[in-house]
Amino acid sequence: MRKSNSTNSINKAQLEEDCGMAYTISVLSGRWKLSILAYLTRTERMRYSELKKTITGISERMLINQLRELAEDGLIDRISFPEVPPRVEYKLSSKGKSLTYILNEMSKWGKNNQE
């Protein structure tokens, strides 16, 4: 965790403000974010437990952190239901849905260029 007033943090914020690509990469960076977004593009909503089962190899802590970051960036919506046991679902926000084309193109590019 960087200090918010460090030179690194200030430079990062300035770069993301001035460069759309840098902002996009910062929002999508994270080992599991693209996988989470890809699964959410295929379904209307997914429960937390479904995401956990679907994404092989992700720890519970990492899933929680990545979902929190995606929600903070406005790419997904977290819907919690006041039930026992608690039920939480995630879906793409309108901002997240606007990434669908880009994610599909990235997937195509990766498939075409894998060795």
N, C-alpha and C positions, 0 to 999 in steps of 0.2 A: 504494500500500500504506500503510495507516494504522498508526500505532503502536498496539499493543494496550492501552496505558494512557492513550491520548488521550481527551479528553472525548467526541469523536465515537464512538469505539469502545465506550466504556462505555455511552453513551446507546443506541447501536444494540443492544448485547447486552441491556440492560435492557428495551428495547421488545420485542425478539423473545422474551424470556422471559415477558413479561406479556401479549402479544397474539399469539394464534394466527395471525391473518391476516398480521401483520407477519413472523412466522417463515416462513409459507408463501411469501410474496412474496420474501423474501430467499433462500430455497432455490431458487425457480424463476427468479429474476432472472438475466439474462444473455441476450444476443441469440439464442443458439442452443440453449439448454437445452430449451425447449419443443419445438423441432423434433426434437432427439435423442430426447426422451422419447416424442414422438408416433410416430416410426418404430419405436421399441422396443416400443410397445404393440401394433403390428401384427404383429410377428414374435416368435418365441421367443427367438432370439439373432441378433445381427448381428456380423460381423467388422468390425474397424476399417476395412479397405479398402472394405467395402460402405457403411459410414456416410459415408466420405469421398466416394464416388461419388454417393451418394444426396442428400446435403445440398449443393445448389448454392450456390456462393459462399463457403463456409467455408474458411478457410486451415487448413493442417495444424496450425500452432501453436495456433490458436483451438480447433480440435476437441480437441486433446490437453488443453488447459486446461479446457474445459467438461466433458469426460469425467472428468477428475481431480476437479473440484469435485463433480460428481454422485455419484461414487464416495465421496468424503469425507463427503458428506451422507447416504450410505446409500441413495440412490435407485436406483443401478445396481450390478451386480456385474461385476467385471472378471475374466475367466477367461483365463489365459495357458497355452499349451501348450508344453512343452519340445521344440520341433521346430526344424529348420532348413529354410527360414527361419522365424523366430518367427511364431506365430499367436496372435492375441488376439481374444477375442469378448466382447461385452457383452450383458447381459440385465437386465431390470428385477428389482430385489430385491423382496421382499414389501412393503417400505415404498413402493417405486416403483409397484408394482401397485396399491396403495391409492389412488393418484392417478388411475387410469384414468377413473373416473367424472367427476372434476373436469375433467380434460383434455378429455374428450368434450363436456361441457357448455360449456366455454370455446370449443371449436371451433364448436358449434352457435350460441352467442351471437354469435360473430364473423361467421359466415355470414349470420345473420339481420339483422345490423346494419351490414353493409358498405354503402357507398354506391357 
